Amino acid sequence: MHDELFRVVRADKGAVLVLSAHELMAAATPRRVALDRDGLIATEDGERLPPTVGDWMLVDDTDDGPRARTLATRRTALVRDSAGATSRVQALAANIDIVLVVEHLDPDPQLGRVERLLALAWRSGAQPVVVLTKADLVPDAAGMAEEVAAVALAVDVHAVSVPTGQGMEPLRALLVPGATLVVVGPSGAGKSTLVNALAGRDVMATGGQRSDGRGRHTTTHRELVRLGAGAMLIDTPGIRGVGLVADGDALDTTFADVAELALACRFADCHHAGEPGCAIRAALDSGELSLRRYESWRRLAREAAYQARRTDAHLAALEKRRWKAQTRQYQRGLQGPGHPRG
């Protein structure tokens, strides 16, 4: 039995690869740790969750080899909505400090996608940083970065070019010992190329562009890689149609300008659909707030509200099953030896 915590560097079906804190710094070979038959691990509060890259866990030695014992409480977690009709969310990375939101400058960046990924990043509890790649392929990278910065409130925005080294130093300054970063963004944004540049070696496969100009998807798994300064970095597969898992605080931080306007509406329950004294409608009419950003805020708020309703229904169903199980156990006890039947 190990009382030492081990960190997940890669999660595969039915098993994870782990290293201790010392082994992480020494770039040792990971050991394989088996999970239960459902691919889950018990948490410290009794819940059972699938592990993800960045998790810390306790491990037991058994006759069949190392097995996961307990999943430590996650300090932060980047999560997305899972596929299907359940309310379960999928953890993409755990115990992270910085989320690098990577978006390309060629083709033009999609502001709505940046906003969506920022909402995910703020929800995680980590600090987001926007990285705009392929700055050497556009004539006015600084001007394009200003446009992105206008929607990435309270977030550092860096336009970078890996081939020329432009803008890379501020990113390298983030790689302090013990820090864990995660990279998110669309396929073809140059995430793996960026990871390799920060690592100083080829740790991720890279690909070019397809014939239609879109990027090739190269990363097929999430993996924790060690960087030269003692920092850790998690690359993620390109995200298509990211399901939002954000709370009100995350949305209010991402859209702080819209949230501030909403507070100035005459009525607290204003739907911003023509009510008198609507500050958001006035800002739209004056041009202070763009229609694109307003619609992005409304769309993400609806998705977040839907996810919240699913979660509430899921928790209610779990509670109902728990009470049914307790009732059955109580009834069996009444029917046991020494208890007269009615």
C-alpha positions, 0 to 999 in steps of 0.5 A: 500500500502506498501513502504517497500520491501519484499523478496521472500522466495519461488515462487509457481505458481501464488503466492510467499511467502515473508518476510520483512527484519525485518521478515527475521531476526526474522524468521517470518511466510511468507505471500502469495502475489498474482501475475497477471494471467500470474505469472509475476511482472512489473519491475522498467523499465516496463518489466514483469518478473516471480519472483524468490527466492531472489527477492525484491518487493513492495506489495499492499494491496487489498480487495483480499489480498496482490498483487505484485506491482513492482519487484526491480532491481536485483543486481545479478541473477543466470540464466539458459537457459529456455526449448523450442525455446524462448530466455527467460532465467530462473532466479534460484536465485536473489540478491545473493553474493556467489554461492556454486558450489557443486560437489561430490568426490564419484563418481569422480567429473566431471570437465566439469560440474564444468566448466559449473557451474562456467560459470553460477556463474561468469555470475551471478555477484556473487562470486563462491566457489567450494565445493567438498563433500563426502571427507570421502569416498575417499582416497586422497581428497586433491589430487582430490581437486587439480585437480578440483582447476586446472580448477577452476581458481581464485576460492576457492575449499574446500573438505568437509565431513559433517559427520566428519566436515572436511573442514566445517569451511571455509564455515561457515566463509562465513555466514556473516550477510546479505549475501545470498548464493545459492547452485547449483550442480547435484542431489546426490552431497549432497547439501541438507545435506550441507545446513542442516549442515550450517543451524544447523537444518534440513531445507531440505529433504535428500536422499541416493543413488540409486541402480546404485550409482547415487544420489536421487533427493530430492529438488523439489523447491527453497527456501530461508532459514535463517542461524544462523549467519544472512546469507541466503541460497538458495538450488536448485533442481539438475541441469540436462543438464544445459543450459548455459547463459554466456557472453564473460566475464564469459567464459573468467573468467572461462577459463582465461588460454585459453582466454590468449592463444587465445590473443597470436594467430597470427591472431585475428580471429584465429579459432584454427583449424590449422592456422599458429601462433595459440597459442592454437594449440601449447599449445595442442601439448606441453601438456600445455593445455589439450584436455578435457579443450579445448573441454569444452571451445569450447563447452560452447563458442558455446552454449553461442554464440547460446544463444546470437543469440537467444536473439538478434533475440528475441529483434529484434522481440520485437522491430518490434512488438513495432514499428508496435503497434506504427504505428497502434496507429498513424494510428488510430489517423489519422482516428479519429474525426477532421482528414480528410480521404485521 
